[in-house]
Amino acid sequence: MADDHTVVRAGLRNALEVLPNLEILGEVGNGHDLMEALARIRPDLLVMDVSMPDFEPISAVQKIKSEYPNIKILIVSAYDDESYVVGLLRAGANGYHMKDQPLADLQLAAQRILSGERWISGSLIDRLTNRHPASSLPNTPWLTRRQRELLRLIAQGSDNRNIALTLDLSVKTIENHLTALYRVLGVDSRLKALNYALRHPELLASSGQEMVETEPAQIEHALSVLVVDDNTRYRQQLKRLIGKIYPTSMLYEAENVFEALSLGEQVKPQLAFIDVVLRDEDGILCARRLRTISPLTRIVVISAYPDREFRKQALSAGVIAFLDKKDLDTASMRQVIEDALR
């Protein structure tokens, strides 16, 4: 059990220890102790709050599920924001229980999850089943390129230190940038900024015009494009190339499968470019899953090391093209985009 309030942990323990065939192996109160305990105890079930010191919940759930794929995770929280709930469930949590619900429900939640089912508190179900896709509202704030990058890293679960390392800035500078970002969004915390990003994925997009810093051309259709590559420099290079051809395009980027699928589900891009290797992840599997959640997205798989077997697998996954990265110039990119729009 993980919660930074001793009294809350005592309540959880009292509710759960009466269940048959269930043994409570440990309690922790912060993110650091949680990761240490998981490595030592290897439990079947983790019951945890999301607001603890040294803890970024979404990235932590992703990390835990990656390292311990068989563990079941039950979130027990006072936060009922639907975007936050959905974000944690997408990250891999098996259930989300509200702290203000009866302890009998908590017992049922633990039993259901251990038996392989999912759990969502009844007070959240109506809200989640009736929610509408996020839309671009007239009063959506305009963000600078730096602010968008900060928001994207927050959405990935990065803390200030990791953001500073990624952007090659000091932690103090990042804190100042975050203060300005929160002011623009009208929020006062990282959690609220994350919720805002989940509601408005369009804030994470660059415009084609911005990428090439030119006046917009007369283009009949706006184009939404998702670029998935674990190399930041190459993502920027590809976005500039697309922006040169379609200055009015909306350009989204992701560096891993989870981020790509989250954006794919929210944005439903018209076109996606996916690298065949995403660090230790499979870009072709990413393409298959993206087609499942966004069937109308036209997908191009790209690779720095073109291989006949990769090409065969990619085409069987339903992509429209398999391209060598070194062959992606303005002319070939224009042809790919025209084919996709057609």
C-alpha positions as a printed NumPy array, in Angstrom:
array([[  0.   ,   0.   ,   0.   ],
       [  1.302,   3.456,  -0.919],
       [ -0.113,   6.668,   0.571],
       [  1.649,   9.536,   2.278],
       [ -1.012,   9.8  ,   5.026],
       [ -0.566,   7.305,   7.883],
       [ -4.222,   7.525,   8.88 ],
       [ -5.356,   6.763,   5.321],
       [ -3.037,   3.763,   5.139],
       [ -4.463,   2.505,   8.423],
       [ -7.975,   2.754,   6.968],
       [ -6.934,   0.89 ,   3.833],
       [ -5.255,  -1.797,   5.913],
       [ -8.317,  -2.269,   8.127],
       [-10.516,  -2.674,   5.054],
       [ -8.263,  -5.056,   3.152],
       [ -6.663,  -7.282,   5.774],
       [-10.012,  -8.979,   6.523],
       [-10.203, -10.348,   2.975],
       [ -9.5  , -14.077,   2.661],
       [ -6.29 , -15.14 ,   0.904],
       [ -4.898, -11.594,   1.012],
       [ -1.789, -10.599,   2.934],
       [ -0.533,  -7.022,   3.25 ],
       [  3.227,  -7.141,   2.791],
       [  4.19 ,  -3.513,   3.274],
       [  3.345,   0.183,   3.391],
       [  5.186,   3.192,   1.947],
       [  4.576,   6.923,   1.915],
       [  6.523,   8.277,  -1.072],
       [  7.564,   7.435,  -4.613],
       [ 11.17 ,   6.519,  -3.815],
       [ 10.202,   4.014,  -1.112],
       [  7.504,   2.598,  -3.385],
       [  9.918,   1.63 ,  -6.177],
       [ 12.337,   0.164,  -3.63 ],
       [  9.555,  -1.878,  -1.977],
       [  8.247,  -3.204,  -5.293],
       [ 11.698,  -4.514,  -6.196],
       [ 11.998,  -6.228,  -2.818],
       [  8.449,  -7.539,  -2.252],
       [  7.119,  -8.202,  -5.79 ],
       [  3.426,  -8.023,  -4.747],
       [  0.454,  -9.195,  -6.791],
       [ -1.516,  -6.013,  -6.013],
       [ -0.442,  -2.412,  -5.484],
       [ -2.99 ,  -0.121,  -3.817],
       [ -1.797,   3.461,  -4.073],
       [ -2.671,   7.135,  -3.924],
       [ -1.427,   9.367,  -6.724],
       [ -0.431,  12.376,  -4.647],
       [  2.775,  11.515,  -2.789],
       [  6.227,  13.117,  -2.409],
       [  8.816,  12.166,  -5.068],
       [  6.094,  10.754,  -7.285],
       [  4.82 ,  11.439, -10.811],
       [  1.805,   9.116, -11.113],
       [  1.421,   8.545, -14.85 ],
       [  5.099,   7.916, -15.565],
       [  5.299,   5.792, -12.392],
       [  2.396,   3.569, -13.482],
       [  4.016,   3.144, -16.915],
       [  7.363,   2.252, -15.323],
       [  5.81 ,  -0.181, -12.834],
       [  3.81 ,  -1.959, -15.539],
       [  6.896,  -2.151, -17.736],
       [  9.082,  -3.661, -15.004],
       [  6.369,  -5.813, -13.377],
       [  3.87 ,  -6.679, -16.128],
       [  1.844,  -9.071, -13.918],
       [  1.206,  -6.618, -11.09 ],
       [ -2.32 ,  -5.272, -10.608],
       [ -2.618,  -1.571,  -9.739],
       [ -5.595,  -0.082,  -7.905],
       [ -5.578,   3.715,  -7.643],
       [ -7.293,   5.036,  -4.504],
       [ -7.628,   8.79 ,  -4.829],
       [ -9.61 ,  11.884,  -3.929],
       [ -9.128,  13.287,  -7.451],
       [-12.17 ,  12.718,  -9.661],
       [-11.118,  14.691, -12.74 ],
       [-12.067,  12.536, -15.725],
       [ -8.972,  13.407, -17.758],
       [ -6.748,  12.389, -14.874],
       [ -8.653,   9.129, -14.358],
       [ -8.48 ,   8.275, -18.06 ],
       [ -4.777,   9.14 , -18.2  ],
       [ -3.936,   6.728, -15.375],
       [ -6.093,   3.942, -16.802],
       [ -4.39 ,   4.373, -20.174],
       [ -1.009,   4.256, -18.462],
       [ -1.848,   0.778, -17.169],
       [ -3.78 ,   1.094, -13.896],
       [ -6.307,  -1.724, -13.477],
       [ -8.754,   0.249, -11.395],
       [ -9.611,   3.657,  -9.964],
       [-11.412,   3.919,  -6.615],
       [-12.62 ,   7.146,  -5.026],
       [-11.653,   7.658,  -1.384],
       [-15.123,   8.92 ,  -0.474],
       [-16.758,   5.608,  -1.444],
       [-17.66 ,   2.889,   1.112],
       [-14.898,   0.565,   2.332],
       [-17.014,  -2.378,   1.166],
       [-16.541,  -1.062,  -2.374],
       [-12.782,  -0.948,  -1.845],
       [-12.819,  -4.59 ,  -0.783],
       [-14.841,  -5.493,  -3.859],
       [-12.464,  -3.486,  -6.066],
       [ -9.429,  -5.387,  -4.766],
       [-11.135,  -8.748,  -5.275],
       [-12.314,  -7.894,  -8.793],
       [ -8.896,  -6.653,  -9.88 ],
       [ -7.086,  -9.677,  -8.471],
       [ -9.485, -11.893, -10.433],
       [ -8.494, -10.128, -13.662],
       [-11.323,  -7.598, -13.993],
       [-11.22 ,  -3.801, -14.118],
       [-12.717,  -1.429, -11.552],
       [-13.994,   2.137, -11.681],
       [-15.93 ,   3.721,  -8.819],
       [-19.617,   4.066,  -9.596],
       [-19.482,   7.842,  -9.143],
       [-17.076,   8.053, -12.106],
       [-18.774,   5.684, -14.547],
       [-21.494,   8.005, -15.869],
       [-19.021,  10.82 , -16.366],
       [-16.568,   8.638, -18.266],
       [-19.118,   6.878, -20.47 ],
       [-20.763,  10.147, -21.464],
       [-17.644,  12.212, -21.986],
       [-17.115,  13.889, -25.355],
       [-13.845,  14.181, -27.294],
       [-11.781,  17.218, -26.491],
       [-12.374,  20.064, -28.873],
       [-10.427,  23.153, -29.717],
       [-12.197,  25.971, -27.912],
       [-12.053,  29.619, -28.975],
       [-10.371,  30.601, -25.697],
       [ -7.672,  27.921, -25.855],
       [ -4.458,  29.788, -24.957],
       [ -1.625,  30.298, -27.404],
       [  1.661,  28.761, -26.236],
       [  5.216,  29.411, -27.314],
       [  7.288,  26.537, -28.682],
       [  9.102,  26.269, -25.33 ],
       [  5.83 ,  26.19 , -23.376],
       [  4.456,  23.459, -25.636],
       [  7.59 ,  21.385, -25.079],
       [  7.256,  21.851, -21.311],
       [  3.606,  20.797, -21.431],
       [  4.472,  17.732, -23.524],
       [  7.134,  16.68 , -21.01 ],
       [  4.692,  17.198, -18.136],
       [  2.191,  14.987, -19.964],
       [  4.925,  12.314, -20.177],
       [  5.335,  12.449, -16.41 ],
       [  8.775,  14.105, -16.342],
       [  9.801,  15.899, -13.153],
       [ 11.66 ,  19.241, -13.128],
       [ 15.082,  17.582, -13.033],
       [ 14.375,  15.391, -16.069],
       [ 12.851,  18.329, -17.943],
       [ 15.993,  20.352, -17.216],
       [ 18.203,  17.525, -18.534],
       [ 16.064,  17.102, -21.648],
       [ 16.066,  20.805, -22.498],
       [ 19.656,  21.416, -21.306],
       [ 18.53 ,  24.111, -18.872],
       [ 18.919,  24.611, -15.133],
       [ 16.205,  23.412, -12.745],
       [ 15.686,  27.028, -11.625],
       [ 15.096,  28.125, -15.237],
       [ 12.582,  25.289, -15.669],
       [ 10.769,  26.406, -12.511],
       [ 10.521,  29.943, -13.926],
       [  9.245,  28.632, -17.281],
       [  6.663,  26.471, -15.509],
       [  5.422,  29.43 , -13.496],
       [  4.854,  31.339, -16.751],
       [  3.169,  28.292, -18.342],
       [  0.797,  27.855, -15.395],
       [ -0.116,  31.539, -15.636],
       [ -0.983,  31.194, -19.332],
       [ -3.086,  28.078, -18.71 ],
       [ -4.799,  29.611, -15.684],
       [ -3.685,  26.783, -13.362],
       [ -1.589,  26.66 , -10.226],
       [ -0.056,  23.178, -10.204],
       [  1.563,  20.489, -12.345],
       [ -1.457,  18.211, -11.859],
       [ -3.854,  20.858, -13.17 ],
       [ -1.539,  21.557, -16.114],
       [ -1.546,  17.828, -16.907],
       [ -5.343,  17.746, -16.781],
       [ -5.457,  20.767, -19.114],
       [ -3.15 ,  19.024, -21.599],
       [ -5.284,  15.874, -21.528],
       [ -8.393,  17.927, -22.282],
       [ -6.746,  19.986, -25.022],
       [ -4.267,  17.838, -26.99 ],
       [ -4.271,  20.48 , -29.729],
       [ -2.058,  22.588, -27.429],
       [  0.766,  20.109, -28.011],
       [  0.757,  20.601, -31.789],
       [  3.177,  22.787, -33.739],
       [  1.974,  24.556, -36.84 ],
       [  3.736,  23.91 , -40.126],
       [  4.175,  27.646, -40.514],
       [  5.986,  27.883, -37.185],
       [  8.36 ,  25.035, -38.068],
       [  9.628,  26.834, -41.173],
       [  8.971,  30.393, -39.933],
       [  7.289,  31.532, -43.146],
       [  4.064,  33.214, -44.092],
       [  1.267,  30.68 , -44.603],
       [  0.66 ,  29.561, -48.162],
       [ -2.795,  29.235, -49.665],
       [ -3.613,  25.63 , -48.847],
       [ -7.11 ,  24.311, -49.245],
       [ -6.922,  21.704, -46.467],
       [ -5.348,  21.734, -43.029],
       [ -3.501,  18.504, -42.319],
       [ -3.015,  16.834, -38.925],
       [  0.176,  14.772, -38.736],
       [  1.663,  12.641, -35.952],
       [  5.441,  12.065, -36.004],
       [  6.616,   9.139, -33.839],
       [ 10.378,   8.805, -33.392],
       [ 12.616,   8.448, -30.333],
       [ 15.149,  10.897, -31.799],
       [ 14.191,  14.482, -30.92 ],
       [ 16.373,  15.996, -33.637],
       [ 14.869,  13.812, -36.348],
       [ 11.305,  14.593, -35.182],
       [ 12.053,  18.292, -35.577],
       [ 13.648,  17.711, -38.985],
       [ 10.615,  15.783, -40.225],
       [  8.209,  18.392, -38.862],
       [ 10.136,  21.153, -40.665],
       [  9.947,  19.171, -43.903],
       [  6.18 ,  18.731, -43.555],
       [  5.751,  22.36 , -42.53 ],
       [  7.583,  23.514, -45.649],
       [  5.015,  21.686, -47.803],
       [  1.917,  22.328, -45.675],
       [  2.371,  25.467, -43.567],
       [ -1.195,  25.171, -42.245],
       [ -0.653,  21.628, -40.945],
       [ -0.985,  20.744, -37.255],
       [  2.049,  18.697, -36.233],
       [  2.035,  16.397, -33.203],
       [  5.015,  14.411, -31.951],
       [  5.605,  11.366, -29.762],
       [  8.748,   9.518, -28.726],
       [  7.246,   6.208, -27.583],
       [  4.291,   3.905, -28.186],
       [  2.254,   5.021, -25.175],
       [  2.489,   8.702, -26.103],
       [  1.699,   7.917, -29.761],
       [ -1.424,   5.914, -28.929],
       [ -2.665,   8.498, -26.428],
       [ -2.375,  11.257, -29.028],
       [ -3.797,   8.994, -31.725],
       [ -6.915,   8.331, -29.688],
       [ -7.42 ,  11.995, -28.833],
       [ -6.444,  13.673, -32.1  ],
       [ -7.226,  11.035, -34.788],
       [ -4.51 ,  12.408, -37.127],
       [ -4.944,  12.116, -40.871],
       [ -1.36 ,  10.969, -41.331],
       [  1.265,   9.358, -39.07 ],
       [  4.982,   8.72 , -39.603],
       [  6.311,   5.987, -37.288],
       [  9.926,   4.861, -36.951],
       [ 10.25 ,   1.082, -37.098],
       [ 12.373,   1.036, -33.902],
       [ 11.415,   3.16 , -30.891],
       [ 14.252,   2.452, -28.438],
       [ 13.222,  -0.968, -27.113],
       [  9.713,  -0.792, -28.585],
       [  8.275,  -2.033, -31.867],
       [  7.168,   0.682, -34.297],
       [  5.255,  -1.807, -36.456],
       [  3.245,  -2.951, -33.427],
       [  2.612,   0.741, -32.704],
       [  1.274,   1.117, -36.259],
       [ -1.085,  -1.855, -35.813],
       [ -2.456,  -0.495, -32.553],
       [ -2.815,   3.012, -33.955],
       [ -4.871,   1.659, -36.864],
       [ -7.141,  -0.059, -34.361],
       [ -7.907,   3.1  , -32.381],
       [ -7.858,   5.476, -35.381],
       [ -8.817,   3.49 , -38.522],
       [ -8.825,   6.526, -40.829],
       [ -5.227,   7.491, -40.042],
       [ -2.904,   6.801, -42.991],
       [  0.362,   5.42 , -41.617],
       [  3.859,   5.558, -43.096],
       [  6.59 ,   3.468, -41.443],
       [ 10.097,   4.905, -41.744],
       [ 13.493,   3.411, -40.989],
       [ 17.162,   4.345, -41.107],
       [ 17.91 ,   0.668, -41.791],
       [ 15.447,  -0.526, -44.445],
       [ 15.009,  -4.262, -44.294],
       [ 12.907,  -6.547, -46.486],
       [ 11.366,  -8.321, -43.498],
       [ 10.526,  -4.991, -41.816],
       [  8.897,  -3.845, -45.047],
       [  6.866,  -7.051, -45.274],
       [  5.682,  -6.761, -41.67 ],
       [  4.843,  -3.069, -42.079],
       [  2.757,  -3.574, -45.21 ],
       [  0.919,  -6.493, -43.577],
       [  0.087,  -4.103, -40.724],
       [ -1.839,  -1.94 , -43.188],
       [  0.558,   0.987, -43.632],
       [  0.463,   2.909, -46.903],
       [  4.247,   3.048, -47.334],
       [  7.574,   1.896, -45.9  ],
       [ 10.255,   4.506, -46.531],
       [ 13.989,   4.864, -46.007],
       [ 14.689,   7.945, -43.883],
       [ 17.424,   9.128, -46.229],
       [ 14.923,   9.159, -49.129],
       [ 12.549,  11.572, -47.401],
       [ 13.09 ,  14.829, -49.238],
       [ 10.617,  17.561, -50.159],
       [  9.472,  15.875, -53.371],
       [  8.888,  12.433, -51.842],
       [  7.209,  13.93 , -48.77 ],
       [  4.862,  15.958, -50.968],
       [  3.942,  12.782, -52.869],
       [  3.29 ,  10.865, -49.642],
       [  1.053,  13.628, -48.297],
       [ -0.889,  13.919, -51.547],
       [ -1.393,  10.153, -51.625],
       [ -2.58 ,  10.18 , -48.021],
       [ -5.064,  12.981, -48.604],
       [ -6.326,  11.276, -51.723]])
